[in-house]
Amino acid sequence: MKIAIIGGTGDQGLGLALRFAKSGEQVLVGSRDLKKADNAVNIIKNMLNDDDLPNVTAMTNEEATKNGDIIILTVPLQAQMITLKSIKDHVGGKIFVDATAPLEGCIGGKPTRFVDLWEGSASERSAAFLGEEARVVSAFCNISAASLTNIDEDVQCDCLVSGDDSDAKIPVMELAETIPGVRAIDCGPLENARIVEKITPLLINLNIRNRIKLAGIRITGL
Ligand SMILES: NC(=O)c1ccc[n+]([C@@H]2O[C@H](COP(=O)([O-])OP(=O)(O)OC[C@H]3O[C@@H](n4cnc5c(N)ncnc54)[C@H](OP(=O)(O)O)[C@@H]3O)[C@@H](O)[C@H]2O)c1
């Protein structure tokens, strides 16, 4: 399966691309600017000490969406809609993963506060915009970029996965579990993304209060 990371040049997208590349997945690093995508691919090659890394390719966001089997959106909230508009025609019935955390920091406020969206969550906003054909899954929004790029350590965080299409969640959960330390948990329908996305500003708050970067969440008893 080809994994397209939209906004793969940013902290979160690059972190996910790095981990999936390390797991041997085919990764398409997307950007608005092909040169930025190229640069991100070079960073990944350097971090993995492999100049020839054959499974990571730089593309525009549109090309990555066209060529990917699983599309993962990793742009800030304020870029969500404009990015969705640019790739919508290529998403079709593919699995579309939204990793957006709606943080107040994206609209000039505090990163430790959640922004209430009309649709309930960023993932539901994607689903509303992309239409019924797209198989929208919410995942990766609680896993910090710092832990993803801390490449020699396991990621100490569960990946909480929500979505209305059970079959679409399975490959996303399998993909999440290629990251050492990550356990994927099916959290039910997409509307539960409105609970899961709210955990991220709490984790940012805990990072700031404790002067760390790797706060994550684990569900116990499962
Ligand atoms: N960082 C984290 O630790 C973390 C953790 C959990 C969830 N998340 C979520 O993951 C998403 C990405 O976070 P991030 O920290 O990686 O963001 P970021 O570094 O600020 O941006 C990611 C990429 O989005 C594109 N972008 C930025 N502004 C844009 C704009 N105005 N219009 C179109 N594209 C734009 C850029 O790609 P190009 O310029 O290459 O097109 C950029 O490299 C966010 O929704 C965030 O809530 C982040």
Ligand as a Chemical Component Dictionary entry (heavy atoms), coordinates in Angstrom:
data_LIG
# 
_chem_comp.id                   LIG 
_chem_comp.type                 NON-POLYMER 
_chem_comp.pdbx_formal_charge   0 
_chem_comp.three_letter_code    LIG 
# 
loop_
_chem_comp_atom.comp_id 
_chem_comp_atom.atom_id 
_chem_comp_atom.alt_atom_id 
_chem_comp_atom.type_symbol 
_chem_comp_atom.charge 
_chem_comp_atom.model_Cartn_x 
_chem_comp_atom.model_Cartn_y 
_chem_comp_atom.model_Cartn_z 
_chem_comp_atom.pdbx_ordinal 
LIG N1  N1  N 0  3.212  18.652 15.656 1  
LIG C1  C1  C 0  2.708  17.761 16.490 2  
LIG O1  O1  O 0  3.356  17.310 17.456 3  
LIG C2  C2  C 0  1.309  17.222 16.268 4  
LIG C3  C3  C 0  0.818  16.203 17.105 5  
LIG C4  C4  C 0  -0.477 15.714 16.886 6  
LIG C5  C5  C 0  -1.262 16.247 15.865 7  
LIG N2  N2  N 1  -0.749 17.236 15.085 8  
LIG C6  C6  C 0  -1.595 17.786 14.020 9  
LIG O2  O2  O 0  -0.966 17.540 12.772 10 
LIG C7  C7  C 0  -1.210 18.636 11.899 11 
LIG C8  C8  C 0  0.127  19.154 11.392 12 
LIG O3  O3  O 0  0.871  19.665 12.463 13 
LIG P1  P1  P 0  2.346  20.211 12.222 14 
LIG O4  O4  O 0  2.860  20.621 13.538 15 
LIG O5  O5  O -1 3.109  19.226 11.418 16 
LIG O6  O6  O 0  2.042  21.503 11.314 17 
LIG P2  P2  P 0  3.037  22.440 10.518 18 
LIG O7  O7  O 0  4.415  21.912 10.632 19 
LIG O8  O8  O 0  2.779  23.836 10.968 20 
LIG O9  O9  O 0  2.502  22.338 9.012  21 
LIG C9  C9  C 0  2.491  21.124 8.304  22 
LIG C10 C10 C 0  2.504  21.437 6.825  23 
LIG O10 O10 O 0  1.245  22.000 6.433  24 
LIG C11 C11 C 0  1.436  22.819 5.307  25 
LIG N3  N3  N 0  0.865  24.141 5.602  26 
LIG C12 C12 C 0  1.151  24.964 6.626  27 
LIG N4  N4  N 0  0.424  26.096 6.547  28 
LIG C13 C13 C 0  -0.309 25.994 5.441  29 
LIG C14 C14 C 0  -1.258 26.847 4.813  30 
LIG N5  N5  N 0  -1.607 28.033 5.331  31 
LIG N6  N6  N 0  -1.869 26.417 3.680  32 
LIG C15 C15 C 0  -1.555 25.206 3.141  33 
LIG N7  N7  N 0  -0.652 24.352 3.697  34 
LIG C16 C16 C 0  -0.042 24.743 4.825  35 
LIG C17 C17 C 0  2.940  22.982 5.100  36 
LIG O11 O11 O 0  3.326  22.131 4.040  37 
LIG P3  P3  P 0  3.876  22.694 2.621  38 
LIG O12 O12 O 0  4.327  24.110 2.811  39 
LIG O13 O13 O 0  5.010  21.770 2.328  40 
LIG O14 O14 O 0  2.751  22.557 1.680  41 
LIG C18 C18 C 0  3.509  22.480 6.401  42 
LIG O15 O15 O 0  4.806  21.935 6.289  43 
LIG C19 C19 C 0  -1.974 19.691 12.697 44 
LIG O16 O16 O 0  -3.338 19.622 12.399 45 
LIG C20 C20 C 0  -1.722 19.299 14.134 46 
LIG O17 O17 O 0  -2.782 19.643 14.997 47 
LIG C21 C21 C 0  0.510  17.741 15.253 48 
# 
loop_
_chem_comp_bond.comp_id 
_chem_comp_bond.atom_id_1 
_chem_comp_bond.atom_id_2 
_chem_comp_bond.value_order 
_chem_comp_bond.pdbx_ordinal 
LIG N1  C1  SING 1  
LIG C1  O1  DOUB 2  
LIG C1  C2  SING 3  
LIG C2  C3  SING 4  
LIG C2  C21 DOUB 5  
LIG C3  C4  DOUB 6  
LIG C4  C5  SING 7  
LIG C5  N2  DOUB 8  
LIG N2  C6  SING 9  
LIG N2  C21 SING 10 
LIG C6  O2  SING 11 
LIG C6  C20 SING 12 
LIG O2  C7  SING 13 
LIG C7  C8  SING 14 
LIG C7  C19 SING 15 
LIG C8  O3  SING 16 
LIG O3  P1  SING 17 
LIG P1  O4  DOUB 18 
LIG P1  O5  SING 19 
LIG P1  O6  SING 20 
LIG O6  P2  SING 21 
LIG P2  O7  DOUB 22 
LIG P2  O8  SING 23 
LIG P2  O9  SING 24 
LIG O9  C9  SING 25 
LIG C9  C10 SING 26 
LIG C10 O10 SING 27 
LIG C10 C18 SING 28 
LIG O10 C11 SING 29 
LIG C11 N3  SING 30 
LIG C11 C17 SING 31 
LIG N3  C12 SING 32 
LIG N3  C16 SING 33 
LIG C12 N4  DOUB 34 
LIG N4  C13 SING 35 
LIG C13 C14 SING 36 
LIG C13 C16 DOUB 37 
LIG C14 N5  SING 38 
LIG C14 N6  DOUB 39 
LIG N6  C15 SING 40 
LIG C15 N7  DOUB 41 
LIG N7  C16 SING 42 
LIG C17 O11 SING 43 
LIG C17 C18 SING 44 
LIG O11 P3  SING 45 
LIG P3  O12 DOUB 46 
LIG P3  O13 SING 47 
LIG P3  O14 SING 48 
LIG C18 O15 SING 49 
LIG C19 O16 SING 50 
LIG C19 C20 SING 51 
LIG C20 O17 SING 52 
# 
